Amino acid sequence: MRSLSRLSLVTITGIVTACGGADSSGALAPEGALLGSNGGGSVSTTAIALRVKCELRVGRRSKISVDGNNLAPLNAMWSARVASGGRTAAAPARQGVGDEVDFDFDSNPRDIAAGATPIAAGFIGINSGGADVTAELVSASGMVVATGGAECSVR
């Protein structure tokens, strides 16, 4: 059995802002926006970090934390989905604080009362070939902006 807590940090880099030159009609040339040509435009990128942590207390508790960082736009609405052993759960949308948002999924009634999304005590299934839990961070428009996974600590 695993006894040490493991977490996964996934970094996804995406184009957040693109500024390029316009062609003679005044329209932004796509290749200019992406390559920074046609007038010296540039591309700005930011890395979205998604941290997934999980713990299984066999027969008693499943606990998952999903934390996003470097998100844009600031203070936006986000949701998270988790999957393990053929089971899935989705957290309701919540507003980020600045460029961060976090979600908790738990089977402990006290943590659920404190705002965690409820999951069954046996939600987490141990996967000997990779991540025990996978997670997706979803924008208000329904787009998956980051994915990650983790091997869970087991007690």
C-alpha positions as CSV (number, residue, x, y, z in Angstrom):
1,M,0.0,0.0,0.0
2,R,1.1,3.5,-0.6
3,S,1.7,5.6,2.4
4,L,3.3,8.9,1.2
5,S,1.2,11.7,-0.2
6,R,1.8,12.4,-3.8
7,L,0.6,15.3,-5.8
8,S,0.6,16.1,-9.5
9,L,1.4,19.6,-10.8
10,V,0.4,20.0,-14.5
11,T,1.4,23.1,-16.4
12,I,-0.4,24.0,-19.6
13,T,0.8,26.9,-21.6
14,G,-1.7,28.6,-23.9
15,I,-2.0,31.8,-25.8
16,V,-3.8,34.4,-23.7
17,T,-3.2,37.6,-25.5
18,A,-2.0,38.1,-29.1
19,C,-1.2,41.5,-30.6
20,G,-0.1,41.6,-34.2
21,G,-0.1,44.0,-37.0
22,A,-3.0,44.7,-39.3
23,D,-3.0,44.1,-43.0
24,S,-3.9,46.8,-45.6
25,S,-7.7,46.3,-44.9
26,G,-7.2,46.9,-41.2
27,A,-7.9,43.3,-40.3
28,L,-5.5,41.5,-37.9
29,A,-3.5,39.0,-39.8
30,P,-3.6,35.7,-38.0
31,E,0.0,34.8,-38.8
32,G,1.0,38.3,-37.5
33,A,-0.8,37.7,-34.3
34,L,0.8,34.4,-33.8
35,L,4.3,35.1,-35.1
36,G,4.6,38.7,-34.0
37,S,5.1,39.9,-37.5
38,N,3.3,42.6,-39.6
39,G,4.3,45.5,-37.4
40,G,6.3,44.0,-34.5
41,G,3.4,42.5,-32.5
42,S,4.1,40.0,-29.8
43,V,2.5,37.0,-28.2
44,S,2.0,36.7,-24.5
45,T,1.5,33.4,-22.8
46,T,0.8,32.3,-19.3
47,A,1.1,28.9,-17.7
48,I,-2.0,27.5,-16.0
49,A,-1.0,25.3,-13.1
50,L,-3.4,22.6,-11.9
51,R,-2.6,20.8,-8.6
52,V,-4.4,17.6,-7.8
53,K,-4.1,15.9,-4.3
54,C,-6.0,13.0,-3.0
55,E,-6.2,10.6,-0.1
56,L,-8.0,7.3,0.4
57,R,-8.7,5.9,3.9
58,V,-9.8,2.4,2.8
59,G,-13.5,1.9,3.5
60,R,-13.8,5.1,5.4
61,R,-13.0,8.2,3.3
62,S,-12.1,9.7,-0.1
63,K,-10.7,13.2,-0.3
64,I,-9.6,15.1,-3.4
65,S,-8.3,18.7,-3.8
66,V,-8.1,20.5,-7.1
67,D,-6.3,23.9,-7.2
68,G,-5.9,26.1,-10.2
69,N,-3.4,29.0,-10.5
70,N,-2.4,31.6,-13.1
71,L,-6.0,31.7,-14.4
72,A,-7.4,34.3,-16.7
73,P,-9.6,36.2,-16.6
74,L,-9.2,37.3,-13.0
75,N,-12.1,36.6,-10.6
76,A,-13.9,34.4,-13.2
77,M,-16.3,31.5,-12.7
78,W,-14.7,28.0,-12.8
79,S,-15.8,24.5,-12.1
80,A,-14.0,21.2,-11.7
81,R,-14.6,17.6,-12.5
82,V,-12.9,14.5,-11.1
83,A,-12.9,10.9,-12.1
84,S,-11.6,7.7,-10.5
85,G,-12.3,4.0,-10.9
86,G,-15.1,4.6,-13.3
87,R,-16.8,7.2,-11.0
88,T,-17.1,10.9,-11.8
89,A,-18.1,14.0,-9.8
90,A,-18.5,17.7,-10.7
91,A,-18.2,20.6,-8.4
92,P,-20.6,23.5,-8.8
93,A,-19.1,26.7,-10.4
94,R,-17.4,29.1,-8.1
95,Q,-15.8,32.4,-8.5
96,G,-12.0,32.5,-8.5
97,V,-10.1,34.9,-6.3
98,G,-7.8,36.8,-8.5
99,D,-6.0,34.2,-10.7
100,E,-6.7,31.2,-8.3
101,V,-9.6,28.8,-7.6
102,D,-9.8,25.7,-5.5
103,F,-12.2,22.8,-5.1
104,D,-12.6,20.1,-2.5
105,F,-14.4,16.8,-2.9
106,D,-14.9,14.7,0.2
107,S,-16.9,12.0,1.8
108,N,-16.5,13.4,5.4
109,P,-19.8,15.0,6.5
110,R,-18.0,17.9,8.3
111,D,-16.0,18.8,5.1
112,I,-19.2,18.6,3.0
113,A,-21.0,20.9,5.5
114,A,-18.0,23.3,5.1
115,G,-18.5,23.4,1.3
116,A,-16.8,20.3,-0.2
117,T,-18.5,18.5,-3.0
118,P,-19.8,15.2,-1.7
119,I,-18.3,12.0,-3.0
120,A,-18.7,8.4,-1.7
121,A,-16.2,7.0,0.8
122,G,-15.2,4.5,-1.8
123,F,-15.0,7.0,-4.7
124,I,-11.2,6.7,-5.2
125,G,-10.1,3.6,-7.0
126,I,-6.4,2.7,-7.0
127,N,-4.9,2.4,-10.4
128,S,-1.7,0.4,-10.5
129,G,-0.9,1.8,-14.0
130,G,-1.1,5.5,-13.4
131,A,-3.1,8.3,-11.8
132,D,-5.7,7.2,-9.3
133,V,-7.6,10.4,-9.8
134,T,-7.9,12.7,-12.8
135,A,-9.2,16.2,-12.8
136,E,-10.4,18.9,-15.2
137,L,-10.7,22.6,-14.6
138,V,-13.5,24.0,-16.7
139,S,-14.2,27.6,-17.6
140,A,-17.6,29.3,-17.4
141,S,-18.1,28.7,-21.1
142,G,-17.6,24.9,-20.6
143,M,-14.1,24.7,-22.0
144,V,-11.6,22.4,-20.3
145,V,-8.6,24.7,-19.6
146,A,-6.4,22.3,-17.7
147,T,-6.2,18.6,-16.8
148,G,-4.2,16.7,-14.3
149,G,-4.0,13.6,-12.2
150,A,-2.5,12.2,-9.0
151,E,-1.6,9.0,-7.3
152,C,-3.4,9.1,-3.9
153,S,-2.0,8.5,-0.5
154,V,-3.6,5.4,1.1
155,R,-4.1,4.8,4.8
